[in-house]
Amino acid sequence: MSAPQSRWPRAATDILATRAKIAVVVPATNTTVQPEYELLRLPGVTNHVTRMLLPPRPADDMDSYRKALATEEGKLLEALDLVLPCEPHVVAHGHSIHSFRGTVEHAQSEMRRLEAYCERPFITPSIAVLRGLEAFGRPARLGIVTPYWGPAGEVIANFFVSAGYAAPRIINLEASGPTNVAKIPLERLHAAFDTLAAEGVDAFVHVGTALPVTAITAAIERKYARPLIGVNIATYWAALRAIGIVDRITGFGRLVAEF
């Protein structure tokens, strides 16, 4: 009996990607994931970005916002169809909220579904953040920063509770639209971590891939002596580790520098 035919070409290196190619899926409006992943990119590794359309999530109507959260996937498979022909070794999903809906078991099932579709490792932000927390010994009390509004914050807090963590405090920065997330002033980000630190959390978590936290991660960790597991750093780190690349990366916090 012959083996089933593959949908996609096998992963392959090339002249610039002597070690690996990473496919990256981001929302069409996201201007943060691509440059932040480039900051983390290692020699011999190349990133290949594809963009997906997402339905609107109205910030002026919380009932509609909540309904959008429950169903939002957008044109994910269509975006994957455009990037998988370039023979990547792993896919990193640069879109947070889709992977945090429901329980950990649901997130794991969704990741397996997408891995089956891609025929290679598929790294979702929610599972990547959990792996990052595990690397730090599962700090129990999390202080979470998001760019979202209340209903999305509830989804994220419930996800971490389903994974056995306490989420005593979540700060939602309430960006008025997807492109405005990347425009949130750094002063507001620092103030959010100030507030969480004062409440005695064991670790910080950042969810929301358009929120530019990567460059300030090391400074936040030094200031408060607590780990910060940012969604973009965690996803890229998990993608590298999934394909056996274990290089340490300095300047962007403890997760990529130590684990």
Beta strands, then each sheet from edge to edge (+ up, - down):
strand 1: 20-27
strand 2: 45-52
strand 3: 90-93
strand 4: 122-123
strand 5: 141-146
strand 6: 166-172
strand 7: 203-206
strand 8: 228-230
sheet 1: 2+ 1+ 3+ 4+
sheet 2: 6+ 5+ 7+ 8+
end
